[in-house]
Amino acid sequence: MDKVINYMEIWVKECMEKLLLKNNMCKCDKCKKDIFALALNNLKPYYVSTNKGEVMAKINGMYQQFETDIVIEVSKAIEIVKKYPKHLEERF
Ligand SMILES: [Zn+2]
């Protein structure tokens, strides 16, 4: 069986990397994962059951439809993690 992927994860990751470039904050793995998880919890998943090129191109075109929501949720998640980074807790 082909993998089922949540395309929202790919969009959120791309959006996060872009926004983090403009943001002066911690970019460690823990903080990135926290932003990723927070944003994804507030967005609807977008599952696709194939990764054939043709379908991928169509899905990439769908991004525009979700872009506003994704940017809003990723920005919110960045602000939360920036204020309350959890990376320190794990060292103790
Ligand atoms: Zn960090």
PDB file of the backbone (N, CA, C, O) and the ligand in Angstrom, with CONECT records:
HET     ZN  A 101       1
ATOM      1  N   MET A   1       0.841  -1.204   0.000  1.00  0.00           N
ATOM      2  CA  MET A   1       0.000   0.000   0.000  1.00  0.00           C
ATOM      3  C   MET A   1       0.873   1.250   0.000  1.00  0.00           C
ATOM      4  O   MET A   1       1.885   1.331   0.697  1.00  0.00           O
ATOM      5  N   ASP A   2       0.456   2.199  -0.788  1.00  0.00           N
ATOM      6  CA  ASP A   2       1.160   3.483  -0.802  1.00  0.00           C
ATOM      7  C   ASP A   2       0.946   4.211   0.515  1.00  0.00           C
ATOM      8  O   ASP A   2      -0.060   4.029   1.200  1.00  0.00           O
ATOM      9  N   LYS A   3       1.902   5.019   0.834  1.00  0.00           N
ATOM     10  CA  LYS A   3       1.791   5.782   2.074  1.00  0.00           C
ATOM     11  C   LYS A   3       0.681   6.839   1.993  1.00  0.00           C
ATOM     12  O   LYS A   3       0.455   7.446   0.946  1.00  0.00           O
ATOM     13  N   VAL A   4       0.013   7.036   3.097  1.00  0.00           N
ATOM     14  CA  VAL A   4      -0.919   8.154   3.198  1.00  0.00           C
ATOM     15  C   VAL A   4      -0.188   9.256   3.944  1.00  0.00           C
ATOM     16  O   VAL A   4       0.312   9.057   5.051  1.00  0.00           O
ATOM     17  N   ILE A   5      -0.139  10.416   3.318  1.00  0.00           N
ATOM     18  CA  ILE A   5       0.580  11.506   3.994  1.00  0.00           C
ATOM     19  C   ILE A   5      -0.350  12.669   4.290  1.00  0.00           C
ATOM     20  O   ILE A   5      -1.313  12.927   3.568  1.00  0.00           O
ATOM     21  N   ASN A   6      -0.035  13.350   5.358  1.00  0.00           N
ATOM     22  CA  ASN A   6      -0.769  14.562   5.705  1.00  0.00           C
ATOM     23  C   ASN A   6      -0.034  15.738   5.069  1.00  0.00           C
ATOM     24  O   ASN A   6       1.017  16.165   5.547  1.00  0.00           O
ATOM     25  N   TYR A   7      -0.597  16.243   4.003  1.00  0.00           N
ATOM     26  CA  TYR A   7       0.081  17.299   3.268  1.00  0.00           C
ATOM     27  C   TYR A   7       0.229  18.579   4.069  1.00  0.00           C
ATOM     28  O   TYR A   7       1.123  19.391   3.829  1.00  0.00           O
ATOM     29  N   MET A   8      -0.670  18.735   5.024  1.00  0.00           N
ATOM     30  CA  MET A   8      -0.603  19.916   5.883  1.00  0.00           C
ATOM     31  C   MET A   8       0.755  19.991   6.588  1.00  0.00           C
ATOM     32  O   MET A   8       1.291  21.076   6.810  1.00  0.00           O
ATOM     33  N   GLU A   9       1.300  18.824   6.934  1.00  0.00           N
ATOM     34  CA  GLU A   9       2.608  18.795   7.604  1.00  0.00           C
ATOM     35  C   GLU A   9       3.697  19.407   6.725  1.00  0.00           C
ATOM     36  O   GLU A   9       4.566  20.133   7.206  1.00  0.00           O
ATOM     37  N   ILE A  10       3.633  19.104   5.437  1.00  0.00           N
ATOM     38  CA  ILE A  10       4.637  19.618   4.507  1.00  0.00           C
ATOM     39  C   ILE A  10       4.502  21.135   4.373  1.00  0.00           C
ATOM     40  O   ILE A  10       5.491  21.868   4.388  1.00  0.00           O
ATOM     41  N   TRP A  11       3.245  21.590   4.241  1.00  0.00           N
ATOM     42  CA  TRP A  11       3.010  23.036   4.106  1.00  0.00           C
ATOM     43  C   TRP A  11       3.421  23.784   5.363  1.00  0.00           C
ATOM     44  O   TRP A  11       4.041  24.845   5.294  1.00  0.00           O
ATOM     45  N   VAL A  12       3.069  23.220   6.508  1.00  0.00           N
ATOM     46  CA  VAL A  12       3.405  23.879   7.781  1.00  0.00           C
ATOM     47  C   VAL A  12       4.926  23.958   7.949  1.00  0.00           C
ATOM     48  O   VAL A  12       5.454  24.972   8.404  1.00  0.00           O
ATOM     49  N   LYS A  13       5.617  22.888   7.582  1.00  0.00           N
ATOM     50  CA  LYS A  13       7.066  22.865   7.710  1.00  0.00           C
ATOM     51  C   LYS A  13       7.706  23.935   6.817  1.00  0.00           C
ATOM     52  O   LYS A  13       8.586  24.674   7.257  1.00  0.00           O
ATOM     53  N   GLU A  14       7.257  24.009   5.567  1.00  0.00           N
ATOM     54  CA  GLU A  14       7.788  25.008   4.637  1.00  0.00           C
ATOM     55  C   GLU A  14       7.536  26.422   5.141  1.00  0.00           C
ATOM     56  O   GLU A  14       8.417  27.282   5.121  1.00  0.00           O
ATOM     57  N   CYS A  15       6.306  26.633   5.592  1.00  0.00           N
ATOM     58  CA  CYS A  15       5.906  27.946   6.085  1.00  0.00           C
ATOM     59  C   CYS A  15       6.728  28.317   7.320  1.00  0.00           C
ATOM     60  O   CYS A  15       7.174  29.456   7.454  1.00  0.00           O
ATOM     61  N   MET A  16       6.924  27.358   8.213  1.00  0.00           N
ATOM     62  CA  MET A  16       7.672  27.584   9.436  1.00  0.00           C
ATOM     63  C   MET A  16       9.121  27.981   9.125  1.00  0.00           C
ATOM     64  O   MET A  16       9.645  28.932   9.704  1.00  0.00           O
ATOM     65  N   GLU A  17       9.758  27.253   8.215  1.00  0.00           N
ATOM     66  CA  GLU A  17      11.149  27.562   7.864  1.00  0.00           C
ATOM     67  C   GLU A  17      11.261  28.976   7.305  1.00  0.00           C
ATOM     68  O   GLU A  17      12.210  29.700   7.605  1.00  0.00           O
ATOM     69  N   LYS A  18      10.286  29.357   6.493  1.00  0.00           N
ATOM     70  CA  LYS A  18      10.293  30.688   5.890  1.00  0.00           C
ATOM     71  C   LYS A  18      10.144  31.771   6.958  1.00  0.00           C
ATOM     72  O   LYS A  18      10.888  32.752   6.980  1.00  0.00           O
ATOM     73  N   LEU A  19       9.160  31.571   7.847  1.00  0.00           N
ATOM     74  CA  LEU A  19       8.895  32.567   8.882  1.00  0.00           C
ATOM     75  C   LEU A  19      10.030  32.649   9.906  1.00  0.00           C
ATOM     76  O   LEU A  19      10.316  33.721  10.440  1.00  0.00           O
ATOM     77  N   LEU A  20      10.669  31.515  10.174  1.00  0.00           N
ATOM     78  CA  LEU A  20      11.762  31.499  11.152  1.00  0.00           C
ATOM     79  C   LEU A  20      12.969  32.291  10.659  1.00  0.00           C
ATOM     80  O   LEU A  20      13.720  32.853  11.457  1.00  0.00           O
ATOM     81  N   LEU A  21      13.150  32.332   9.346  1.00  0.00           N
ATOM     82  CA  LEU A  21      14.259  33.091   8.776  1.00  0.00           C
ATOM     83  C   LEU A  21      14.147  34.569   9.144  1.00  0.00           C
ATOM     84  O   LEU A  21      15.150  35.258   9.334  1.00  0.00           O
ATOM     85  N   LYS A  22      12.908  35.035   9.239  1.00  0.00           N
ATOM     86  CA  LYS A  22      12.671  36.457   9.530  1.00  0.00           C
ATOM     87  C   LYS A  22      12.553  36.708  11.031  1.00  0.00           C
ATOM     88  O   LYS A  22      12.411  37.850  11.467  1.00  0.00           O
ATOM     89  N   ASN A  23      12.612  35.637  11.814  1.00  0.00           N
ATOM     90  CA  ASN A  23      12.379  35.754  13.237  1.00  0.00           C
ATOM     91  C   ASN A  23      13.662  35.563  14.034  1.00  0.00           C
ATOM     92  O   ASN A  23      14.400  34.601  13.822  1.00  0.00           O
ATOM     93  N   ASN A  24      13.918  36.476  14.938  1.00  0.00           N
ATOM     94  CA  ASN A  24      15.101  36.369  15.770  1.00  0.00           C
ATOM     95  C   ASN A  24      14.751  35.590  17.041  1.00  0.00           C
ATOM     96  O   ASN A  24      14.440  36.167  18.084  1.00  0.00           O
ATOM     97  N   MET A  25      14.811  34.273  16.919  1.00  0.00           N
ATOM     98  CA  MET A  25      14.478  33.436  18.070  1.00  0.00           C
ATOM     99  C   MET A  25      15.259  32.132  18.024  1.00  0.00           C
ATOM    100  O   MET A  25      15.963  31.848  17.055  1.00  0.00           O
ATOM    101  N   CYS A  26      15.125  31.344  19.085  1.00  0.00           N
ATOM    102  CA  CYS A  26      15.799  30.057  19.141  1.00  0.00           C
ATOM    103  C   CYS A  26      15.263  29.142  18.030  1.00  0.00           C
ATOM    104  O   CYS A  26      14.054  29.031  17.826  1.00  0.00           O
ATOM    105  N   LYS A  27      16.183  28.496  17.327  1.00  0.00           N
ATOM    106  CA  LYS A  27      15.759  27.600  16.249  1.00  0.00           C
ATOM    107  C   LYS A  27      16.240  26.173  16.488  1.00  0.00           C
ATOM    108  O   LYS A  27      16.522  25.429  15.548  1.00  0.00           O
ATOM    109  N   CYS A  28      16.328  25.811  17.758  1.00  0.00           N
ATOM    110  CA  CYS A  28      16.762  24.446  18.053  1.00  0.00           C
ATOM    111  C   CYS A  28      15.664  23.456  17.670  1.00  0.00           C
ATOM    112  O   CYS A  28      14.526  23.833  17.389  1.00  0.00           O
ATOM    113  N   ASP A  29      16.035  22.204  17.669  1.00  0.00           N
ATOM    114  CA  ASP A  29      15.112  21.159  17.247  1.00  0.00           C
ATOM    115  C   ASP A  29      13.846  21.129  18.091  1.00  0.00           C
ATOM    116  O   ASP A  29      12.741  20.961  17.573  1.00  0.00           O
ATOM    117  N   LYS A  30      14.022  21.295  19.390  1.00  0.00           N
ATOM    118  CA  LYS A  30      12.884  21.244  20.316  1.00  0.00           C
ATOM    119  C   LYS A  30      11.890  22.380  20.018  1.00  0.00           C
ATOM    120  O   LYS A  30      10.681  22.153  19.954  1.00  0.00           O
ATOM    121  N   CYS A  31      12.402  23.576  19.842  1.00  0.00           N
ATOM    122  CA  CYS A  31      11.534  24.719  19.574  1.00  0.00           C
ATOM    123  C   CYS A  31      10.820  24.541  18.235  1.00  0.00           C
ATOM    124  O   CYS A  31       9.633  24.844  18.116  1.00  0.00           O
ATOM    125  N   LYS A  32      11.534  24.057  17.245  1.00  0.00           N
ATOM    126  CA  LYS A  32      10.931  23.837  15.932  1.00  0.00           C
ATOM    127  C   LYS A  32       9.814  22.801  16.010  1.00  0.00           C
ATOM    128  O   LYS A  32       8.754  22.968  15.408  1.00  0.00           O
ATOM    129  N   LYS A  33      10.066  21.728  16.763  1.00  0.00           N
ATOM    130  CA  LYS A  33       9.047  20.689  16.894  1.00  0.00           C
ATOM    131  C   LYS A  33       7.834  21.212  17.631  1.00  0.00           C
ATOM    132  O   LYS A  33       6.703  20.847  17.309  1.00  0.00           O
ATOM    133  N   ASP A  34       8.061  22.072  18.627  1.00  0.00           N
ATOM    134  CA  ASP A  34       6.942  22.657  19.367  1.00  0.00           C
ATOM    135  C   ASP A  34       6.094  23.551  18.465  1.00  0.00           C
ATOM    136  O   ASP A  34       4.865  23.500  18.513  1.00  0.00           O
ATOM    137  N   ILE A  35       6.745  24.358  17.654  1.00  0.00           N
ATOM    138  CA  ILE A  35       6.023  25.234  16.721  1.00  0.00           C
ATOM    139  C   ILE A  35       5.217  24.388  15.732  1.00  0.00           C
ATOM    140  O   ILE A  35       4.043  24.648  15.471  1.00  0.00           O
ATOM    141  N   PHE A  36       5.879  23.381  15.198  1.00  0.00           N
ATOM    142  CA  PHE A  36       5.272  22.470  14.230  1.00  0.00           C
ATOM    143  C   PHE A  36       4.014  21.812  14.817  1.00  0.00           C
ATOM    144  O   PHE A  36       2.963  21.790  14.177  1.00  0.00           O
ATOM    145  N   ALA A  37       4.132  21.282  16.026  1.00  0.00           N
ATOM    146  CA  ALA A  37       3.011  20.594  16.668  1.00  0.00           C
ATOM    147  C   ALA A  37       1.879  21.561  17.017  1.00  0.00           C
ATOM    148  O   ALA A  37       0.706  21.262  16.792  1.00  0.00           O
ATOM    149  N   LEU A  38       2.232  22.699  17.557  1.00  0.00           N
ATOM    150  CA  LEU A  38       1.218  23.689  17.925  1.00  0.00           C
ATOM    151  C   LEU A  38       0.411  24.135  16.707  1.00  0.00           C
ATOM    152  O   LEU A  38      -0.818  24.191  16.752  1.00  0.00           O
ATOM    153  N   ALA A  39       1.106  24.446  15.635  1.00  0.00           N
ATOM    154  CA  ALA A  39       0.435  24.915  14.426  1.00  0.00           C
ATOM    155  C   ALA A  39      -0.454  23.807  13.850  1.00  0.00           C
ATOM    156  O   ALA A  39      -1.595  24.053  13.458  1.00  0.00           O
ATOM    157  N   LEU A  40       0.084  22.590  13.804  1.00  0.00           N
ATOM    158  CA  LEU A  40      -0.684  21.481  13.231  1.00  0.00           C
ATOM    159  C   LEU A  40      -1.944  21.165  14.033  1.00  0.00           C
ATOM    160  O   LEU A  40      -2.961  20.769  13.463  1.00  0.00           O
ATOM    161  N   ASN A  41      -1.880  21.336  15.336  1.00  0.00           N
ATOM    162  CA  ASN A  41      -3.056  21.083  16.173  1.00  0.00           C
ATOM    163  C   ASN A  41      -4.200  22.030  15.848  1.00  0.00           C
ATOM    164  O   ASN A  41      -5.367  21.716  16.086  1.00  0.00           O
ATOM    165  N   ASN A  42      -3.862  23.174  15.311  1.00  0.00           N
ATOM    166  CA  ASN A  42      -4.897  24.165  15.013  1.00  0.00           C
ATOM    167  C   ASN A  42      -5.309  24.191  13.551  1.00  0.00           C
ATOM    168  O   ASN A  42      -6.130  25.012  13.142  1.00  0.00           O
ATOM    169  N   LEU A  43      -4.738  23.294  12.772  1.00  0.00           N
ATOM    170  CA  LEU A  43      -5.087  23.248  11.350  1.00  0.00           C
ATOM    171  C   LEU A  43      -5.701  21.890  11.014  1.00  0.00           C
ATOM    172  O   LEU A  43      -5.378  20.876  11.632  1.00  0.00           O
ATOM    173  N   LYS A  44      -6.568  21.894  10.048  1.00  0.00           N
ATOM    174  CA  LYS A  44      -7.160  20.626   9.617  1.00  0.00           C
ATOM    175  C   LYS A  44      -6.138  19.819   8.823  1.00  0.00           C
ATOM    176  O   LYS A  44      -5.428  20.377   7.987  1.00  0.00           O
ATOM    177  N   PRO A  45      -6.058  18.527   9.073  1.00  0.00           N
ATOM    178  CA  PRO A  45      -5.126  17.722   8.266  1.00  0.00           C
ATOM    179  C   PRO A  45      -5.599  17.639   6.821  1.00  0.00           C
ATOM    180  O   PRO A  45      -6.793  17.759   6.546  1.00  0.00           O
ATOM    181  N   TYR A  46      -4.672  17.437   5.909  1.00  0.00           N
ATOM    182  CA  TYR A  46      -5.029  17.289   4.502  1.00  0.00           C
ATOM    183  C   TYR A  46      -4.338  16.046   3.988  1.00  0.00           C
ATOM    184  O   TYR A  46      -3.200  16.100   3.522  1.00  0.00           O
ATOM    185  N   TYR A  47      -5.038  14.917   4.076  1.00  0.00           N
ATOM    186  CA  TYR A  47      -4.446  13.632   3.726  1.00  0.00           C
ATOM    187  C   TYR A  47      -4.536  13.336   2.240  1.00  0.00           C
ATOM    188  O   TYR A  47      -5.555  13.582   1.596  1.00  0.00           O
ATOM    189  N   VAL A  48      -3.443  12.802   1.715  1.00  0.00           N
ATOM    190  CA  VAL A  48      -3.451  12.335   0.335  1.00  0.00           C
ATOM    191  C   VAL A  48      -2.887  10.915   0.321  1.00  0.00           C
ATOM    192  O   VAL A  48      -1.992  10.576   1.094  1.00  0.00           O
ATOM    193  N   SER A  49      -3.430  10.099  -0.573  1.00  0.00           N
ATOM    194  CA  SER A  49      -3.086   8.683  -0.557  1.00  0.00           C
ATOM    195  C   SER A  49      -2.104   8.284  -1.642  1.00  0.00           C
ATOM    196  O   SER A  49      -1.856   7.097  -1.853  1.00  0.00           O
ATOM    197  N   THR A  50      -1.559   9.244  -2.316  1.00  0.00           N
ATOM    198  CA  THR A  50      -0.599   8.908  -3.363  1.00  0.00           C
ATOM    199  C   THR A  50       0.497   9.954  -3.421  1.00  0.00           C
ATOM    200  O   THR A  50       0.334  11.074  -2.937  1.00  0.00           O
ATOM    201  N   ASN A  51       1.622   9.569  -4.023  1.00  0.00           N
ATOM    202  CA  ASN A  51       2.641  10.594  -4.219  1.00  0.00           C
ATOM    203  C   ASN A  51       3.094  10.646  -5.671  1.00  0.00           C
ATOM    204  O   ASN A  51       4.243  10.966  -5.973  1.00  0.00           O
ATOM    205  N   LYS A  52       2.189  10.332  -6.534  1.00  0.00           N
ATOM    206  CA  LYS A  52       2.514  10.438  -7.962  1.00  0.00           C
ATOM    207  C   LYS A  52       2.627  11.918  -8.353  1.00  0.00           C
ATOM    208  O   LYS A  52       1.887  12.771  -7.863  1.00  0.00           O
ATOM    209  N   GLY A  53       3.573  12.186  -9.248  1.00  0.00           N
ATOM    210  CA  GLY A  53       3.889  13.561  -9.618  1.00  0.00           C
ATOM    211  C   GLY A  53       2.707  14.425  -9.999  1.00  0.00           C
ATOM    212  O   GLY A  53       2.601  15.576  -9.576  1.00  0.00           O
ATOM    213  N   GLU A  54       1.828  13.867 -10.792  1.00  0.00           N
ATOM    214  CA  GLU A  54       0.674  14.614 -11.281  1.00  0.00           C
ATOM    215  C   GLU A  54      -0.206  15.121 -10.130  1.00  0.00           C
ATOM    216  O   GLU A  54      -0.641  16.272 -10.108  1.00  0.00           O
ATOM    217  N   VAL A  55      -0.446  14.225  -9.189  1.00  0.00           N
ATOM    218  CA  VAL A  55      -1.281  14.573  -8.043  1.00  0.00           C
ATOM    219  C   VAL A  55      -0.564  15.579  -7.148  1.00  0.00           C
ATOM    220  O   VAL A  55      -1.182  16.499  -6.610  1.00  0.00           O
ATOM    221  N   MET A  56       0.739  15.394  -6.997  1.00  0.00           N
ATOM    222  CA  MET A  56       1.511  16.315  -6.172  1.00  0.00           C
ATOM    223  C   MET A  56       1.410  17.743  -6.701  1.00  0.00           C
ATOM    224  O   MET A  56       1.277  18.692  -5.928  1.00  0.00           O
ATOM    225  N   ALA A  57       1.473  17.886  -8.025  1.00  0.00           N
ATOM    226  CA  ALA A  57       1.400  19.211  -8.627  1.00  0.00           C
ATOM    227  C   ALA A  57       0.051  19.858  -8.318  1.00  0.00           C
ATOM    228  O   ALA A  57      -0.029  21.048  -8.014  1.00  0.00           O
ATOM    229  N   LYS A  58      -0.995  19.058  -8.400  1.00  0.00           N
ATOM    230  CA  LYS A  58      -2.340  19.546  -8.127  1.00  0.00           C
ATOM    231  C   LYS A  58      -2.448  19.996  -6.662  1.00  0.00           C
ATOM    232  O   LYS A  58      -3.044  21.028  -6.354  1.00  0.00           O
ATOM    233  N   ILE A  59      -1.865  19.208  -5.786  1.00  0.00           N
ATOM    234  CA  ILE A  59      -1.931  19.513  -4.365  1.00  0.00           C
ATOM    235  C   ILE A  59      -1.139  20.768  -4.035  1.00  0.00           C
ATOM    236  O   ILE A  59      -1.550  21.576  -3.202  1.00  0.00           O
ATOM    237  N   ASN A  60       0.010  20.922  -4.701  1.00  0.00           N
ATOM    238  CA  ASN A  60       0.784  22.138  -4.482  1.00  0.00           C
ATOM    239  C   ASN A  60      -0.042  23.367  -4.823  1.00  0.00           C
ATOM    240  O   ASN A  60       0.090  24.407  -4.178  1.00  0.00           O
ATOM    241  N   GLY A  61      -0.889  23.251  -5.829  1.00  0.00           N
ATOM    242  CA  GLY A  61      -1.770  24.342  -6.212  1.00  0.00           C
ATOM    243  C   GLY A  61      -2.821  24.632  -5.147  1.00  0.00           C
ATOM    244  O   GLY A  61      -3.348  25.743  -5.077  1.00  0.00           O
ATOM    245  N   MET A  62      -3.127  23.632  -4.314  1.00  0.00           N
ATOM    246  CA  MET A  62      -4.111  23.790  -3.246  1.00  0.00           C
ATOM    247  C   MET A  62      -3.581  24.676  -2.125  1.00  0.00           C
ATOM    248  O   MET A  62      -4.349  25.234  -1.342  1.00  0.00           O
ATOM    249  N   TYR A  63      -2.273  24.796  -2.060  1.00  0.00           N
ATOM    250  CA  TYR A  63      -1.659  25.522  -0.953  1.00  0.00           C
ATOM    251  C   TYR A  63      -2.247  26.920  -0.778  1.00  0.00           C
ATOM    252  O   TYR A  63      -2.482  27.377   0.340  1.00  0.00           O
ATOM    253  N   GLN A  64      -2.478  27.590  -1.914  1.00  0.00           N
ATOM    254  CA  GLN A  64      -3.020  28.950  -1.877  1.00  0.00           C
ATOM    255  C   GLN A  64      -4.308  29.038  -1.072  1.00  0.00           C
ATOM    256  O   GLN A  64      -4.575  30.023  -0.383  1.00  0.00           O
ATOM    257  N   GLN A  65      -5.094  27.978  -1.182  1.00  0.00           N
ATOM    258  CA  GLN A  65      -6.379  27.932  -0.492  1.00  0.00           C
ATOM    259  C   GLN A  65      -6.218  27.937   1.030  1.00  0.00           C
ATOM    260  O   GLN A  65      -7.063  28.448   1.764  1.00  0.00           O
ATOM    261  N   PHE A  66      -5.105  27.351   1.476  1.00  0.00           N
ATOM    262  CA  PHE A  66      -4.877  27.228   2.917  1.00  0.00           C
ATOM    263  C   PHE A  66      -3.845  28.218   3.438  1.00  0.00           C
ATOM    264  O   PHE A  66      -3.675  28.372   4.647  1.00  0.00           O
ATOM    265  N   GLU A  67      -3.161  28.881   2.523  1.00  0.00           N
ATOM    266  CA  GLU A  67      -2.009  29.703   2.898  1.00  0.00           C
ATOM    267  C   GLU A  67      -2.286  30.668   4.055  1.00  0.00           C
ATOM    268  O   GLU A  67      -1.509  30.733   5.007  1.00  0.00           O
ATOM    269  N   THR A  68      -3.382  31.411   3.975  1.00  0.00           N
ATOM    270  CA  THR A  68      -3.685  32.394   5.009  1.00  0.00           C
ATOM    271  C   THR A  68      -3.767  31.748   6.386  1.00  0.00           C
ATOM    272  O   THR A  68      -3.167  32.231   7.346  1.00  0.00           O
ATOM    273  N   ASP A  69      -4.518  30.649   6.472  1.00  0.00           N
ATOM    274  CA  ASP A  69      -4.670  29.940   7.743  1.00  0.00           C
ATOM    275  C   ASP A  69      -3.324  29.416   8.253  1.00  0.00           C
ATOM    276  O   ASP A  69      -3.009  29.523   9.438  1.00  0.00           O
ATOM    277  N   ILE A  70      -2.551  28.856   7.346  1.00  0.00           N
ATOM    278  CA  ILE A  70      -1.267  28.285   7.737  1.00  0.00           C
ATOM    279  C   ILE A  70      -0.347  29.379   8.284  1.00  0.00           C
ATOM    280  O   ILE A  70       0.280  29.197   9.327  1.00  0.00           O
ATOM    281  N   VAL A  71      -0.267  30.502   7.589  1.00  0.00           N
ATOM    282  CA  VAL A  71       0.601  31.598   8.034  1.00  0.00           C
ATOM    283  C   VAL A  71       0.154  32.111   9.402  1.00  0.00           C
ATOM    284  O   VAL A  71       0.985  32.391  10.267  1.00  0.00           O
ATOM    285  N   ILE A  72      -1.158  32.234   9.594  1.00  0.00           N
ATOM    286  CA  ILE A  72      -1.685  32.704  10.882  1.00  0.00           C
ATOM    287  C   ILE A  72      -1.311  31.736  12.007  1.00  0.00           C
ATOM    288  O   ILE A  72      -0.801  32.153  13.048  1.00  0.00           O
ATOM    289  N   GLU A  73      -1.563  30.458  11.795  1.00  0.00           N
ATOM    290  CA  GLU A  73      -1.319  29.476  12.857  1.00  0.00           C
ATOM    291  C   GLU A  73       0.176  29.302  13.151  1.00  0.00           C
ATOM    292  O   GLU A  73       0.573  29.159  14.307  1.00  0.00           O
ATOM    293  N   VAL A  74       0.991  29.315  12.111  1.00  0.00           N
ATOM    294  CA  VAL A  74       2.436  29.180  12.329  1.00  0.00           C
ATOM    295  C   VAL A  74       2.968  30.424  13.052  1.00  0.00           C
ATOM    296  O   VAL A  74       3.821  30.311  13.932  1.00  0.00           O
ATOM    297  N   SER A  75       2.470  31.596  12.688  1.00  0.00           N
ATOM    298  CA  SER A  75       2.904  32.827  13.361  1.00  0.00           C
ATOM    299  C   SER A  75       2.531  32.795  14.838  1.00  0.00           C
ATOM    300  O   SER A  75       3.323  33.174  15.701  1.00  0.00           O
ATOM    301  N   LYS A  76       1.303  32.335  15.116  1.00  0.00           N
ATOM    302  CA  LYS A  76       0.853  32.233  16.515  1.00  0.00           C
ATOM    303  C   LYS A  76       1.740  31.273  17.295  1.00  0.00           C
ATOM    304  O   LYS A  76       2.158  31.569  18.414  1.00  0.00           O
ATOM    305  N   ALA A  77       2.023  30.125  16.698  1.00  0.00           N
ATOM    306  CA  ALA A  77       2.857  29.112  17.354  1.00  0.00           C
ATOM    307  C   ALA A  77       4.262  29.657  17.620  1.00  0.00           C
ATOM    308  O   ALA A  77       4.847  29.398  18.671  1.00  0.00           O
ATOM    309  N   ILE A  78       4.793  30.410  16.664  1.00  0.00           N
ATOM    310  CA  ILE A  78       6.125  31.006  16.834  1.00  0.00           C
ATOM    311  C   ILE A  78       6.125  31.951  18.028  1.00  0.00           C
ATOM    312  O   ILE A  78       7.052  31.931  18.837  1.00  0.00           O
ATOM    313  N   GLU A  79       5.105  32.768  18.139  1.00  0.00           N
ATOM    314  CA  GLU A  79       5.021  33.724  19.252  1.00  0.00           C
ATOM    315  C   GLU A  79       4.976  33.009  20.606  1.00  0.00           C
ATOM    316  O   GLU A  79       5.622  33.431  21.565  1.00  0.00           O
ATOM    317  N   ILE A  80       4.202  31.921  20.667  1.00  0.00           N
ATOM    318  CA  ILE A  80       4.076  31.163  21.919  1.00  0.00           C
ATOM    319  C   ILE A  80       5.418  30.548  22.322  1.00  0.00           C
ATOM    320  O   ILE A  80       5.844  30.666  23.471  1.00  0.00           O
ATOM    321  N   VAL A  81       6.079  29.893  21.367  1.00  0.00           N
ATOM    322  CA  VAL A  81       7.338  29.215  21.671  1.00  0.00           C
ATOM    323  C   VAL A  81       8.447  30.238  21.977  1.00  0.00           C
ATOM    324  O   VAL A  81       9.342  29.974  22.779  1.00  0.00           O
ATOM    325  N   LYS A  82       8.371  31.383  21.338  1.00  0.00           N
ATOM    326  CA  LYS A  82       9.334  32.452  21.571  1.00  0.00           C
ATOM    327  C   LYS A  82       9.230  32.950  23.016  1.00  0.00           C
ATOM    328  O   LYS A  82      10.237  33.197  23.679  1.00  0.00           O
ATOM    329  N   LYS A  83       8.002  33.087  23.478  1.00  0.00           N
ATOM    330  CA  LYS A  83       7.759  33.571  24.840  1.00  0.00           C
ATOM    331  C   LYS A  83       8.039  32.504  25.885  1.00  0.00           C
ATOM    332  O   LYS A  83       8.622  32.780  26.934  1.00  0.00           O
ATOM    333  N   TYR A  84       7.623  31.302  25.590  1.00  0.00           N
ATOM    334  CA  TYR A  84       7.784  30.209  26.558  1.00  0.00           C
ATOM    335  C   TYR A  84       8.521  29.035  25.933  1.00  0.00           C
ATOM    336  O   TYR A  84       7.927  27.984  25.692  1.00  0.00           O
ATOM    337  N   PRO A  85       9.813  29.207  25.670  1.00  0.00           N
ATOM    338  CA  PRO A  85      10.540  28.075  25.062  1.00  0.00           C
ATOM    339  C   PRO A  85      10.646  26.920  26.057  1.00  0.00           C
ATOM    340  O   PRO A  85      10.908  27.126  27.242  1.00  0.00           O
ATOM    341  N   LYS A  86      10.441  25.718  25.561  1.00  0.00           N
ATOM    342  CA  LYS A  86      10.468  24.558  26.451  1.00  0.00           C
ATOM    343  C   LYS A  86      11.804  23.837  26.415  1.00  0.00           C
ATOM    344  O   LYS A  86      12.013  22.877  27.157  1.00  0.00           O
ATOM    345  N   HIS A  87      12.713  24.292  25.555  1.00  0.00           N
ATOM    346  CA  HIS A  87      13.993  23.586  25.404  1.00  0.00           C
ATOM    347  C   HIS A  87      14.810  23.525  26.687  1.00  0.00           C
ATOM    348  O   HIS A  87      15.614  22.611  26.868  1.00  0.00           O
ATOM    349  N   LEU A  88      14.607  24.498  27.584  1.00  0.00           N
ATOM    350  CA  LEU A  88      15.376  24.536  28.828  1.00  0.00           C
ATOM    351  C   LEU A  88      14.990  23.409  29.777  1.00  0.00           C
ATOM    352  O   LEU A  88      15.842  22.823  30.444  1.00  0.00           O
ATOM    353  N   GLU A  89      13.709  23.119  29.826  1.00  0.00           N
ATOM    354  CA  GLU A  89      13.201  22.103  30.750  1.00  0.00           C
ATOM    355  C   GLU A  89      13.885  20.760  30.572  1.00  0.00           C
ATOM    356  O   GLU A  89      14.142  20.043  31.539  1.00  0.00           O
ATOM    357  N   GLU A  90      14.177  20.428  29.315  1.00  0.00           N
ATOM    358  CA  GLU A  90      14.702  19.094  29.051  1.00  0.00           C
ATOM    359  C   GLU A  90      16.134  18.892  29.506  1.00  0.00           C
ATOM    360  O   GLU A  90      16.627  17.765  29.522  1.00  0.00           O
ATOM    361  N   ARG A  91      16.793  19.952  29.869  1.00  0.00           N
ATOM    362  CA  ARG A  91      18.184  19.817  30.308  1.00  0.00           C
ATOM    363  C   ARG A  91      18.278  19.387  31.762  1.00  0.00           C
ATOM    364  O   ARG A  91      19.336  18.952  32.216  1.00  0.00           O
ATOM    365  N   PHE A  92      17.185  19.506  32.492  1.00  0.00           N
ATOM    366  CA  PHE A  92      17.210  19.147  33.918  1.00  0.00           C
ATOM    367  C   PHE A  92      16.640  17.755  34.172  1.00  0.00           C
ATOM    368  O   PHE A  92      16.591  17.307  35.317  1.00  0.00           O
TER     369      PHE A  92
HETATM  370 ZN    ZN A 101      15.105  26.177  21.497  1.00  0.00          ZN2+
END
